[in-house]
Amino acid sequence: MRIIALTLSSLMLLSLTGAQAQDLKKGLKAYKSGDYATAIKEWRPLAEAGDPGAQYNLGFNYVQGKGVARDLVQAYFWFELAARQGRGIATQLRDGISKSMTPEQLQEARAKVDAWTKRKRN
């Protein structure tokens, strides 16, 4: 899974410009060196701004518990946002982790996605 995340993140660099690409690169460099907290710090603003590659990366880190506490609700949330933008692997990973989640966790994750979507529309 790690190779997939790094490969997809590297490909995302091709579609970004300027500061976004630099921040994603910094995050990748930190991730590769094992500095997961710095990777999260670099990717979170991009993910919150709607970058699907950064959203995927955050989801992946939440599944693995790298740089953050392992949290399937958060992982599902970030994977769903990336999946809605056409990141097929995010769809597969979201569906995979949903099988390990309780109904309450799924409900919480979906509510977070709905709230995010409503906030972004306004």
Residue, then its C-alpha position, 0 to 999 in steps of 0.5 A: m500500500r505504501i508504494i501505491a500511495l507514494t506513486l499516486s502522490s508523485l503523479m499528482l505533482l504533475s498536475l499541481t503548480g507552484a506552492q501546492a506542488q512544493d508543499l506536496k513534495k515536502g510532504l512526500k519527502a517527509y513521508k519517505s524519511g519517516d517524518y509522518a507528522t511533517a507530511i501531515k502538516e504539509w498535506r492537511p492545508l492542501a487537503e482542506a483546500g480540496d486537493p484530491g492527492a493530499q486528501y488521499n494521502l491523509g486518508f492513507n495515513y489515518v489508516q496506517g496511523k502514521g503521523v496521526a492516531r489510527d482513525l478509520v472515520q477520518a480515513y473514510f472521510w478523506f478517501e471519500l472526498a478524494a473519491r468524489q474527485g475521481r481518485g479510483i484507488a481512494t474509492q477502493l480503499r474507502d470501500g475496503i475500510s468500511k468493512s472494518m467499521t461499525p455502523e456508528q463509525l460509518q454514520e459518523a464518517r458520512a455525516k462528516v462528509d455531508a457537513w464538509t460538502k455543505r460548508k464548501r457549497n456556502 
